[in-house]
Structures are given as C-alpha cells and as structure tokens.
Amino acid sequence: MTAFSAAQTGPAVAEFDPFTAAPATAAPENSPVAALMRAMRGRWKRVAVGAAALGPVLGALGYLSGTQLFEAQAIVRVFPQEATVLYRTGDDSVLKTFDSYVKAETSYIASPPVLDRATHSLTTRFPLDAGKMTASDLGGSIEVKRNDSLITLTTKSRSATFAAEKLQAVATAYLALHAETEAASSALRLAELQAREAQLTARQAENQAAMLAVGGEYGADSLGKAHADKVAKIAARRDEVEGTLAAMKTESGESSADMANADILRSTLLDRALADLNFERAKREAELSTLRSRYHESSALVRDKRQELEVIDRAMTDRREQIKVLGQTGALTDTSAANAEQSLAEIQAVLAKVTAQLDAARAEARDLNNRKIQLITLTTEAEGVAGLLEDTRQGIEIILVEAGKALPGYSVLMSPPMVPTKPASDTTKLRAVAGLGAGVMLALLGNLLMGLLGGGVQYSDALRRHSHLAPVKTVAPAGPRRKSDADRLRNALQLHPLRVPPTGDPARIITLTRLDTGAPDELALALALSFAEARSRTLLIDADTRDSSLTTRLGQQAAPGWRDALAGKSSPPIRYFASGYLDILPAGDPDGMADADIGIGTVRAALAMAKTRYEVVIVLCGALSDSIAAELLLSASDLTVAEVRPQDRKTAVAQHIAKLDSLPRQGGVLTFTRARPGDPGL
C-alpha cells in the first residue's frame, strides 16, 4: 500500500489495503573504479586543456634538460721486460710477479697523484668544462678495467672533445709520473754508486801510494828474491871465513900450502860463480826481449823481469867485493908460519866484521820480509778494491744504459683517446616524451584529485552509497524548473513503499529540507502545486523560521502563519490564487517563537490542527545543518524529501542523511536538482 492511497479517497474510506512492509535494503558495495570514474566525470575537457597546456611546456623542459653523453676510450698496455714472461717457461713466479705488477699499475692510474695532476691540467686548459672539478669527481667519471696486460680507460662527458681530453690528461699524467718516479729512483741509485766509486777510487790511490812507500823500487816477488839472496850470501861468506880461520889454527904448519890450495879452489869457484851469474843474466835479458815484444813496457811481467836483472847485477857486484876482501886479507896468497898469528888475527877481525855484516844483513832481511808481507797484504787489498770498483762502475753503466729495466715491465699508451662523433647515450628525446607524459598525467591527476578531494556532490550517482538510507527518486537538470520534474517527484512519493502501517489520519505530512545550507522553497512550491493540480487538498507550510524565503517570495511577511500556530493563535492559511486546492501558511510573525524555542509538543499540536482539513501537508523546513527545529519537524512527518544540489558538501550529506531514515515514520527520499549535463540520473 502506498503512502497516499488512503488520502486520495478522503475520509469516506474506512478500510485500507493489507499492509506490506518494504523490504530491507543493505548498503550497496562501493567500487573504487566507479568512484574514480565518477570523480572524473565532466573533467575530461579540463584534462585535455591542461594536458595541451602542460604537455608541450614540460616536454620542452625535458628536452632542454636532457643530455647527450659522448664516450671516449683509451688503452694502456704494460709490456714485460722479459719477452717470454707471457708464455709458459716453467717459472710461474715470474708470471705472477708480472701479473701483480700489472694490477699495481691499474690501481696507480686511478691514484690521487695521477688524478690531481690530470685535474690541474684540465682546469687550466678547459676552465668552462672543468672549472670546479676535483680529483674525486674525475676519478668517479672514469672507469678503469684490466684485461691481462691491457688497462682500459672509459669516460663519458657532454662534450666530445672534453671526454677525449680527460682520458688524455690522465694517461699523460700517469706516464709522466711513471717516468719521473723511475728517473728519481735511477738518480738516487746513480748518486749512491757514484759516491761509492769516488770512495773506492780514493782508497785505491791510497793503496797504491802505500805500496810504493813500502816496496820502493822492489815488487813483492823482487823483495822475496832479494831477501833470499842476501841471506844466502852472508851465510856463505861467514862459512868461508870460519873455514879459513879453522885451517890457520891447525898445528901442521902447512897453512901456506893449504892457503895456496884454497886460493886455487877459491879462484876456480869464483870464476864458476861469475860464469853462472853471467849465464843467468843473459838468459833473463833474452826473456826480457821476448816480453817487450809481447807486452807493454808498463806491464807487470816486464817490470818483474827488469827487477830480476837488477838482482843478478847486484849479486855479481857483491861477488866481486868478496874477491876483493879475500885478496886484501891475503887469503889468495901464500903465507909463512912467521906471520901466522898476524894472519889469524886478521882473519878473526874479518870474521868479526863479517859477523857484524851478517847481523846487519839479517836485520835488513827481516825488514825486507816485513815489507814483503805488507806488500802482499796491500796487493790483496788492492785487488779487492779493484774488483769492487769494477762492480760499481758496471752498476753505474747499467743504470745509465738500462735504467728502464729495473721494473718487471713498462707502460705504453697503446690506443690514445679519440674524439667521438656520435653520442653514446641521448636522453633528450626520452625526457621530452617523459615531460609530455608528465604534463598529461599532471592534468589527469590534478583533476582526479580535485574530483576526489572536492567537497561537492557533483553528480547524482555519488548518492548511491546512501541509497539504503534514502534513495534518489528524481534528478532534475539545471536551468529553469520544469513542471514535469515536480510531477515525477509527486508520483515517486505516492509510490514510495511504506515501512510501517499508515495512521488513521486522513492527511499525510511531507517535510522538505536540505542536508546542507539553504531552504528548498522553489521545490516546495512546485511540489505543492503538483499535488494541487492532481486535485489533492494541499497545505504548504513555511516552517523555516530562520530564513522564511517562501514567505518573502509570496510577499506575506505580515500575515499570521506558522509561528502564530506554534504559539496557539489563530492562523488561517492563505488560498493560493493559481489553484483552488492549494493553501499556504506563511512563516508568521517575525518576532514570534524563535527556532531554538520550538518543542516537539507545539509542533505536533500545530500539525494536528492542519491535518484535519487536508490530504497532503507539505512542510518547508530549514536545512538540517542550520535549523534546530528541522529535526522536530522530520520526526512529526510521515515522509521527508531532502533536496540535494551539486554544490552541496559531501560531509554535510553524509552527516545528516541518516536522520532521513530514522526520524520520519516512513523514512526519507532524495531529489537531485540542478544536475549538470552528463549526469547519469538524467
């Protein structure tokens, strides 16, 4: 049974159709996709305009912010000093040493000293591109890789020339520092060896001077031979004198004959000794001639041979002195017994003299032996100094000639960096497309956020989430109000299912309100006219005590009305001239009962007086957000109609829509007015 089926028949109808309660409705499921599409409804043109405005601008900015990076590459190769290092030679330690050396060179290329020198060179030559570049920046922009004995340097830069120059600066700094380090190391070693050479040369000169001072005109061999000859001569002379003395002391008296025999023997021996010495001298002279033809005059062999000749000459001289001594002592002449004692004394004197000479010769021989020992020691030391000096000079020659071979290998810039002709990576087009897409997305997201975060309801389908509390009955477009919109709302109200059985009152009370601010005065008047044209006795009450917009529209500000009825005073309604079935009760005395002073008892009493003569009572309430008495009017009504507009706040709707379901006896409904074009309810 509908809400107004009994009201249409009037008081004569005593029975109602069997009551059937409206089925309970659950809250509809809210689809996120539907919410997004609803938020974007009507905003696609704005999206297109925003995309057309932002897309080209952001695309141009992206293109200008894009970069073209040019890549340059250089290769440094480390060659081994030994040609067979890179091959299997059975000695893996050499290969490991070279491999470690290459690893160390790879790290040295990216070391701070190399990068500092390269950075200084770049900032000097390219102040614009490398004005604030540091060594760490340069090291971070260069990739260093090692592959066996090849060291590859790779870098990227916005300038093709600067990319090549960066690698060239690093390679030049590396090779220069490498050469300087080797030169410094070689100079240090060379200085040390040269100082050692000077010391050894001075030591050698001192040794030679000492040898000359010790040996004099003799060499080590000559000193030994002279020492032996002198000792032998003195010993032989003493033996001869002792023999002569012994013969003279005999008692046989044959001393003269013996002396003659001795003289003959002595002359024979003398001649033979001189012959031997002459023979030896001739032989030495022949050997000297041979040595002169083979060796230089200053060679050791020639000097030694000359010294041997000098020794033989001195020996011959000494022999002649001995013969002279024998002749002076009468040893070579006959002596008689008469002067035997005299001869014996002379021989004894000669013996004493020879003994003294022997002692002096022994001392001289001892000195010669000492000098020989010193000379041998100095000679050995001189040979050692000469060997050290030779090794030192060879080391100096190695440093001067082969200084670069001190390390296991040497580095060469095998492939110098070339200026690239094409960029390795270009982000201008990509950023332009990204900027264009960002412009479209910003426009889309901006409008989407405005739709989601906007406070207005915008479209009627946004109210579907509240359909289990108050369904939307009609949707009216924006513009001049059409009569058909009020008629559709009237029919929807008449066909609205009941929740509870109707009361015995002939009239049904319908309250019109707003969930947000304002009052639905135009809707209330249009709906009342629609009921009146359907020949239903209708009373329209302006119960909006805060606004009284309907009363002002009708020009009945001074006429008694609703406030007077609330106070219990007589307030007859005014017949609306356009229809004979419509009466209007104005707001009444402006100074009457205030909105906050109205109670539920007075409301029910005032409505009870109005229900006795009408079939439909339409009560224009104030907005639930503004009027306190609006809730009292809703609780005293049979059905409530809430007008919702696109500009109404969603929070206000969500806050008060539950009251439409709980306060009126038959619940409440919504009507969406001033709908925008494209609203799904139209």
C-alpha positions in Angstrom: 0.0 0.0 0.0 1.3 3.4 -0.9 1.6 6.4 1.4 -1.2 8.4 0.0 -3.7 5.7 -1.3 -5.9 6.3 1.7 -5.6 10.1 1.4 -6.8 10.1 -2.2 -10.2 8.6 -1.2 -10.8 11.0 1.6 -12.5 10.5 4.9 -15.2 8.2 3.4 -12.8 5.4 3.0 -12.7 3.3 6.2 -10.6 0.3 5.2 -7.0 0.1 3.9 -5.4 -2.5 1.7 -3.4 -5.1 3.6 -0.1 -3.6 4.7 3.1 -5.0 3.2 6.3 -3.7 4.6 9.0 -2.6 2.3 11.9 -5.0 2.1 15.0 -4.0 4.0 17.9 -2.9 1.8 21.5 -3.4 2.5 24.2 -0.8 1.9 25.5 -1.0 -1.7 29.1 -2.0 -2.4 31.3 0.9 -3.4 33.5 0.2 -6.3 36.8 2.1 -6.3 36.8 2.2 -10.1 33.3 3.6 -10.2 34.4 6.2 -7.6 37.3 7.3 -9.8 35.2 7.4 -12.9 32.6 9.4 -11.1 35.3 11.8 -9.8 36.5 12.3 -13.4 33.0 12.8 -14.9 32.8 16.2 -16.6 36.5 16.9 -16.2 37.9 15.3 -19.4 37.8 18.6 -21.2 39.7 20.2 -18.4 42.2 17.3 -18.6 42.6 17.8 -22.3 43.1 21.6 -21.9 45.6 21.0 -19.0 47.4 18.4 -21.0 47.6 20.6 -24.0 49.0 23.4 -21.9 51.4 21.5 -19.6 52.5 18.7 -22.0 54.4 20.9 -24.5 55.9 23.0 -21.8 57.1 20.1 -19.7 58.2 18.3 -22.9 60.3 21.3 -23.9 61.8 21.5 -20.5 62.5 17.8 -20.6 64.2 18.1 -23.9 66.3 21.0 -22.7 67.2 19.2 -19.5 68.2 16.0 -21.4 71.9 15.3 -22.0 73.9 13.8 -24.8 76.9 11.9 -23.4 79.9 11.1 -25.5 82.1 8.2 -24.6 85.8 8.1 -25.1 88.2 5.2 -24.6 92.0 4.8 -24.2 94.1 1.6 -23.8 97.4 1.4 -21.9 99.4 -1.7 -22.3 102.0 -3.0 -19.9 104.9 -4.8 -21.7 107.1 -7.2 -19.8 110.9 -6.7 -19.7 111.4 -10.4 -20.5 109.9 -11.4 -23.8 108.9 -14.9 -22.5 107.0 -13.8 -19.4 103.6 -14.1 -21.1 104.4 -17.7 -22.1 104.8 -20.8 -20.0 108.5 -21.1 -19.3 108.3 -23.3 -16.2 108.8 -20.5 -13.8 105.4 -19.3 -12.6 106.9 -16.9 -10.1 108.0 -14.6 -13.0 104.5 -14.6 -14.4 102.9 -14.0 -11.0 105.3 -11.1 -10.4 104.4 -9.5 -13.7 100.7 -10.1 -13.1 101.0 -8.3 -9.7 102.9 -5.5 -11.4 100.0 -5.0 -13.9 97.5 -5.0 -11.0 99.5 -2.4 -9.2 99.7 -0.2 -12.4 95.9 -0.5 -12.8 95.5 0.9 -9.3 98.2 3.5 -9.9 96.3 5.0 -12.9 93.4 5.9 -10.6 95.6 7.0 -7.7 95.3 10.5 -6.2 98.7 11.8 -7.5 97.7 11.0 -11.1 94.2 12.4 -10.8 95.5 15.6 -9.1 97.9 16.3 -11.9 95.3 15.4 -14.6 92.7 17.7 -12.8 95.1 20.6 -12.7 95.8 20.2 -16.4 92.1 20.0 -17.3 91.1 23.0 -15.1 93.9 25.0 -16.7 93.1 24.1 -20.3 89.3 23.8 -20.0 88.1 26.3 -17.4 84.5 26.1 -18.5 84.1 22.3 -18.6 86.3 21.5 -15.6 86.2 24.7 -13.6 85.1 23.2 -10.3 86.2 19.6 -11.0 88.0 17.8 -8.2 90.2 14.8 -8.3 87.4 12.6 -6.8 85.0 13.9 -9.5 87.5 13.0 -12.2 88.1 9.6 -10.7 84.4 8.9 -10.4 83.8 9.8 -14.1 86.5 7.4 -15.4 86.1 3.6 -15.4 89.3 1.6 -15.2 89.3 -2.0 -16.2 92.1 -4.6 -16.6 92.2 -7.4 -19.1 95.5 -9.4 -18.8 98.2 -6.8 -19.7 95.7 -4.2 -21.1 94.3 -1.4 -19.0 91.2 0.2 -20.5 90.1 3.7 -19.5 86.5 4.7 -20.3 84.7 8.0 -19.6 81.6 9.9 -20.6 81.0 13.6 -21.0 78.6 16.1 -22.5 81.4 17.4 -24.7 83.0 15.0 -27.1 86.3 16.9 -27.0 86.4 17.1 -23.2 85.7 13.3 -23.0 88.8 12.6 -25.0 90.9 15.2 -23.2 90.0 13.8 -19.8 91.5 10.4 -20.8 94.5 12.1 -22.5 95.2 14.1 -19.3 95.0 11.0 -17.1 97.2 9.0 -19.5 99.7 11.8 -19.8 99.9 12.3 -16.0 100.3 8.6 -15.5 103.1 8.2 -17.9 104.8 11.4 -16.8 104.7 10.4 -13.1 105.9 7.0 -14.0 108.9 8.4 -15.8 109.6 10.9 -13.0 109.5 8.1 -10.4 111.9 5.9 -12.5 114.2 8.9 -13.1 114.2 9.8 -9.4 114.9 6.2 -8.4 117.7 5.9 -11.0 119.2 9.2 -9.9 119.2 8.1 -6.3 120.9 4.8 -7.2 123.3 6.6 -9.5 124.3 9.1 -6.9 124.9 6.4 -4.3 127.1 4.4 -6.8 129.0 7.4 -7.9 129.8 8.3 -4.3 130.9 4.7 -3.7 133.0 4.9 -6.9 134.7 8.1 -5.6 135.5 6.4 -2.3 136.9 3.3 -3.9 139.0 5.4 -6.3 140.4 7.3 -3.4 141.1 4.1 -1.5 142.8 2.6 -4.5 145.0 5.7 -4.8 145.9 5.5 -1.1 146.7 1.8 -1.5 149.0 2.4 -4.4 150.8 5.1 -2.5 151.2 2.8 0.4 152.6 0.0 -1.9 155.1 2.5 -3.3 156.1 3.6 0.1 156.5 0.0 1.4 158.1 -1.6 -1.7 160.1 1.3 -3.1 161.8 0.0 -6.2 161.0 -3.6 -5.3 157.9 -5.5 -6.1 156.6 -8.4 -3.9 158.5 -11.0 -5.9 161.7 -9.0 -6.1 161.6 -8.4 -2.4 161.4 -12.1 -1.7 164.2 -12.9 -4.1 166.5 -10.1 -2.8 165.8 -11.2 0.8 166.8 -14.8 -0.1 170.0 -13.8 -2.0 171.2 -11.5 0.8 170.8 -14.2 3.5 172.5 -16.8 1.3 175.5 -14.6 0.5 176.1 -13.6 4.1 175.8 -17.2 5.3 178.3 -18.3 2.6 180.8 -15.5 3.5 180.7 -16.4 7.1 181.2 -20.1 6.4 184.3 -19.3 4.2 185.8 -17.0 6.9 185.1 -19.6 9.6 186.8 -22.3 7.4 189.9 -20.2 6.8 190.2 -19.4 10.5 189.9 -23.1 11.4 192.6 -24.0 8.9 195.0 -21.4 10.2 194.6 -22.7 13.8 195.9 -26.1 12.9 199.3 -27.2 14.1 200.5 -28.9 11.0 202.3 -25.8 9.7 201.0 -26.3 6.3 199.0 -23.3 6.2 200.7 -21.7 3.3 200.2 -24.8 1.1 196.7 -25.0 2.3 196.2 -21.4 1.6 197.6 -21.9 -1.9 195.2 -24.8 -2.5 192.5 -22.7 -1.0 193.4 -19.8 -3.3 193.3 -22.1 -6.3 190.0 -23.5 -5.2 188.7 -20.1 -4.4 189.7 -18.7 -7.8 188.1 -21.7 -9.5 184.8 -21.2 -7.6 184.9 -17.5 -8.2 185.2 -17.9 -11.9 182.4 -20.5 -12.0 180.1 -18.4 -9.9 180.6 -15.4 -12.1 180.1 -17.6 -15.2 176.8 -18.8 -13.7 175.7 -15.3 -12.9 176.6 -14.2 -16.4 174.7 -17.1 -17.8 171.6 -16.3 -15.8 171.8 -12.6 -16.7 172.0 -13.4 -20.4 169.0 -15.7 -20.1 167.0 -13.0 -18.3 167.9 -10.4 -20.9 166.6 -12.8 -23.6 163.4 -13.3 -21.7 163.1 -9.5 -21.3 163.4 -9.0 -25.0 160.7 -11.6 -25.6 158.4 -9.9 -23.1 158.9 -6.5 -24.6 157.7 -7.7 -27.9 154.6 -9.1 -26.4 153.7 -6.7 -23.6 153.8 -3.0 -22.9 156.7 -1.5 -21.1 154.5 -0.8 -18.0 153.1 -4.3 -17.7 153.8 -6.3 -14.5 155.8 -9.1 -16.3 158.2 -6.7 -17.9 158.7 -4.8 -14.6 159.4 -8.1 -12.8 161.9 -9.3 -15.4 163.8 -6.0 -15.1 163.9 -6.4 -11.3 165.4 -9.9 -11.7 168.2 -8.5 -13.9 168.9 -5.8 -11.3 169.1 -8.5 -8.6 171.6 -10.5 -10.7 173.7 -7.4 -11.3 173.9 -6.7 -7.6 174.8 -10.3 -6.9 177.7 -10.0 -9.4 178.8 -6.8 -7.7 178.7 -8.5 -4.3 180.8 -11.4 -5.7 183.5 -9.0 -6.9 183.5 -7.4 -3.4 184.1 -10.7 -1.9 187.1 -11.5 -4.1 188.5 -8.1 -3.2 188.1 -8.8 0.5 189.9 -12.2 0.1 192.7 -10.5 -1.8 193.1 -7.8 1.0 193.2 -10.4 3.7 195.9 -12.5 1.9 193.7 -15.4 1.6 194.7 -15.8 -2.0 198.4 -15.5 -1.4 201.0 -17.8 0.3 201.6 -17.1 4.0 204.5 -18.3 6.1 204.5 -19.6 9.6 206.1 -16.5 10.8 203.1 -14.3 10.2 200.5 -17.0 11.0 199.5 -15.3 14.2 199.1 -12.0 12.3 197.0 -13.7 9.6 195.0 -15.4 12.2 194.2 -12.1 13.9 193.3 -10.5 10.7 191.1 -13.4 9.8 189.4 -13.1 13.2 188.9 -9.4 12.6 187.4 -10.2 9.2 185.2 -12.8 10.9 184.1 -10.2 13.4 183.4 -7.8 10.6 181.6 -10.4 8.6 179.6 -11.4 11.6 178.6 -7.8 12.1 177.7 -7.5 8.5 175.7 -10.7 8.8 173.7 -9.3 11.7 173.1 -6.1 9.7 172.1 -8.3 6.7 169.8 -10.3 8.9 168.1 -7.1 10.2 167.9 -5.9 6.6 166.5 -9.3 5.5 163.9 -9.1 8.4 162.9 -5.6 7.2 162.6 -6.9 3.6 160.5 -9.8 4.8 158.2 -7.4 6.7 157.9 -5.2 3.7 157.2 -8.2 1.6 154.4 -9.2 4.0 152.9 -5.7 4.0 153.2 -5.5 0.2 151.4 -8.8 -0.2 148.6 -7.6 2.1 148.4 -4.3 0.2 148.3 -6.2 -3.1 145.5 -8.4 -1.9 143.6 -5.3 -0.7 144.2 -3.5 -4.0 142.8 -6.5 -5.9 139.7 -6.4 -3.7 139.3 -2.6 -4.2 139.8 -3.0 -7.9 137.0 -5.7 -8.0 134.6 -3.5 -6.0 135.4 -0.5 -8.2 134.8 -2.6 -11.3 131.4 -3.8 -10.0 130.4 -0.3 -9.0 131.3 1.0 -12.5 129.3 -1.8 -14.1 126.3 -0.8 -11.9 126.6 2.8 -13.0 126.7 1.7 -16.6 123.6 -0.4 -16.1 121.7 2.5 -14.5 122.8 4.9 -17.3 122.1 2.5 -20.2 119.3 0.2 -18.9 117.5 2.3 -16.2 114.1 1.3 -17.6 114.6 -2.4 -16.9 114.6 -2.0 -13.1 110.9 -2.9 -13.0 109.2 -6.1 -14.4 107.5 -4.1 -17.2 107.0 -0.8 -18.8 103.7 1.0 -19.8 102.8 2.4 -23.2 99.7 4.3 -24.4 98.7 1.7 -27.0 95.4 3.3 -28.1 95.1 7.1 -27.5 91.7 8.5 -26.9 89.8 9.7 -30.0 87.1 12.4 -30.1 83.8 10.5 -30.5 81.5 11.6 -33.4 78.2 10.1 -32.1 76.8 10.3 -28.5 76.8 7.1 -26.6 73.6 8.0 -24.8 71.0 10.6 -25.6 68.2 11.4 -23.0 66.8 14.5 -24.7 64.1 12.6 -26.6 63.3 10.4 -23.7 63.0 13.3 -21.4 60.9 15.2 -23.9 58.4 12.2 -24.1 58.6 11.9 -20.3 57.8 15.6 -19.9 54.9 15.4 -22.3 53.6 12.3 -20.4 54.1 14.1 -17.1 52.1 17.1 -18.4 49.2 14.7 -19.3 49.5 12.9 -16.0 49.6 16.1 -14.0 46.5 17.3 -15.7 44.8 14.0 -15.2 45.9 13.6 -11.6 45.1 17.2 -10.8 41.5 16.9 -12.0 41.3 13.5 -10.3 42.4 14.9 -7.0 40.0 17.8 -7.4 37.2 15.4 -8.1 38.2 13.1 -5.2 39.0 15.8 -2.7 36.3 18.3 -3.8 33.7 18.9 -1.2 30.7 19.0 -3.6 28.5 16.1 -4.5 28.8 16.9 -8.2 26.6 14.1 -9.6 23.6 12.2 -8.5 25.3 8.7 -8.6 27.5 9.9 -5.7 24.4 9.5 -3.6 24.1 5.8 -4.4 26.2 4.9 -1.4 23.4 6.2 0.7 20.6 4.5 -1.2 19.9 2.1 1.7 19.1 5.1 3.9 17.4 7.5 1.4 17.1 6.6 -2.3 17.3 9.2 -5.0 13.8 9.4 -6.5 14.2 12.1 -9.2 17.0 14.0 -10.9 16.3 17.5 -12.4 18.6 19.2 -14.7 20.0 22.7 -14.2 18.2 25.7 -15.6 14.6 26.8 -15.4 12.5 24.5 -13.3 10.2 22.3 -15.3 6.7 21.3 -14.2 7.3 17.7 -15.1 10.1 17.4 -12.6 7.7 18.2 -9.7 5.1 15.8 -11.2 7.7 13.0 -11.3 8.6 13.7 -7.7 4.9 13.7 -6.7 4.4 10.3 -8.3 7.6 8.9 -6.8 6.4 10.0 -3.3 3.0 8.4 -3.9 4.6 5.1 -5.0 7.2 5.1 -2.2 6.7 1.8 -0.2 5.7 2.0 3.4 7.8 0.8 6.3 5.0 0.9 9.0 1.2 0.8 8.7 -0.3 4.2 8.0 -2.1 6.1 10.8 -5.9 6.8 10.8 -5.3 10.5 9.9 -6.6 11.5 6.5 -3.7 13.8 5.8 -0.1 12.8 5.2 2.7 15.1 6.2 5.7 15.6 3.8 8.6 17.6 5.0 11.1 19.2 2.6 14.5 20.0 3.8 18.2 20.5 2.8 21.1 18.5 4.1 23.4 21.4 3.5 22.6 25.1 3.9 19.6 26.9 2.4 15.9 26.1 2.0 14.1 24.2 -0.8 11.4 26.9 -1.2 11.1 26.6 -5.0 10.9 22.8 -4.8 8.3 23.0 -2.0 6.1 25.4 -4.0 6.4 23.4 -7.2 5.6 20.1 -5.4 2.6 21.7 -3.6 1.3 23.0 -7.0 1.7 19.5 -8.5 -0.3 17.9 -5.7 -3.0 20.6 -6.0 -3.2 20.1 -9.8 -3.8 16.4 -9.0 -6.9 17.6 -7.1 -5.4 16.8 -3.7 -6.3 19.3 -0.9 -2.8 20.5 -0.1 -1.4 22.8 2.6 2.0 24.3 2.1 3.6 25.5 5.4 6.6 27.7 5.5 8.2 26.4 8.7 11.6 27.8 8.0 11.8 30.2 10.9 15.4 31.2 10.2 15.0 32.2 6.5 11.3 32.5 5.6 12.3 32.6 2.0 9.0 31.2 0.7 7.0 33.8 2.7 9.3 36.6 1.3 8.8 35.2 -2.2 5.0 35.4 -1.8 5.1 38.8 -0.1 3.2 37.6 3.0 5.6 38.8 5.7 2.9 40.5 7.8 0.3 37.7 7.5 -0.2 35.4 10.5 1.3 31.9 10.0 3.3 29.1 11.4 4.9 30.9 14.3 1.4 32.0 15.4 0.1 28.4 15.1 3.0 27.3 17.3 2.0 29.9 19.9 -1.6 28.6 19.8 -3.0 31.6 18.0 -5.4 31.5 15.1 -3.6 31.5 11.8 -5.9 30.7 8.8 -4.0 29.7 5.7 -4.0 31.8 2.5 -5.6 30.5 -0.6 -3.1 30.3 -3.4 -4.8 32.0 -6.4 -3.3 29.6 -9.1 -5.1 26.6 -7.7 -8.2 26.0 -5.7 -6.7 23.0 -4.0 -3.6 24.7 -2.5 -3.4 26.8 0.7 -0.3 28.3 2.0 0.6 29.0 5.7 3.3 31.7 5.8 6.1 31.9 8.4 4.0 34.2 10.6 5.1 36.9 13.0 8.8 37.6 12.6 9.0 38.4 16.3 7.3 35.2 17.2 8.7 32.0 18.6 12.4 31.5 17.7 13.9 28.4 16.2 15.5 27.3 19.4 12.3 27.8 21.4 10.2 25.3 19.4 9.4 22.0 21.1 8.1 18.7 19.8 4.7 19.2 21.5 3.9 22.5 19.9 5.0 21.1 16.5 2.6 18.2 16.8 -0.2 20.3 18.1 0.2 22.8 15.2 0.3 20.0 12.6 -2.7 18.2 14.2 -4.8 21.3 13.6 -3.7 21.4 9.9 -4.2 17.7 9.2 -7.9 17.8 9.8 -8.8 19.6 6.6 -6.1 18.5 4.1 -5.0 15.4 2.4 -1.4 16.5 1.9 0.5 18.8 4.2 3.9 19.9 2.8 6.1 21.4 5.4 9.1 23.5 4.2 11.8 23.1 6.8 15.1 24.8 7.1 18.4 23.0 6.4 19.4 20.3 8.9 22.8 22.0 9.1 21.2 25.3 10.1 17.9 24.7 11.8 17.4 23.1 15.1 13.7 22.7 14.7 14.1 20.9 11.4 14.7 17.6 13.2 11.5 18.0 15.2 9.5 18.6 12.1 11.1 15.5 10.5 10.1 13.3 13.5 6.5 14.5 13.2 6.2 13.8 9.5 5.3 10.8 7.5 7.9 11.2 4.8 10.8 13.6 4.2 12.2 14.8 0.9 15.7 16.2 1.0 16.8 18.3 -1.9 20.5 17.8 -2.9 22.4 20.0 -5.3 25.8 19.5 -7.0 27.4 22.2 -4.8 26.3 20.6 -1.5 29.1 19.3 0.7 29.6 15.6 0.9 30.3 15.8 4.6 27.0 17.6 5.3 25.2 14.9 3.2 26.9 12.1 5.0 26.4 13.7 8.4 22.6 14.2 8.1 21.3 11.6 5.7 20.9 9.0 8.4 18.3 11.3 10.0 16.1 10.9 7.0 15.9 7.2 7.7 15.4 7.4 11.4 13.2 10.4 12.1 10.2 10.2 9.7 7.8 7.3 10.1 8.1 6.2 6.5 11.7 7.2 6.1 13.0 9.7 3.6 14.0 10.1 -0.1 16.4 12.4 -2.0 15.8 14.5 -5.1 18.8 15.8 -7.0 18.2 19.2 -8.6 20.3 21.4 -10.8 22.1 18.4 -12.2 25.0 19.1 -14.6 24.9 17.9 -18.2 26.1 14.3 -18.4 24.6 13.4 -15.0 23.8 9.6 -15.2 20.4 10.3 -13.5 19.2 12.4 -16.3 
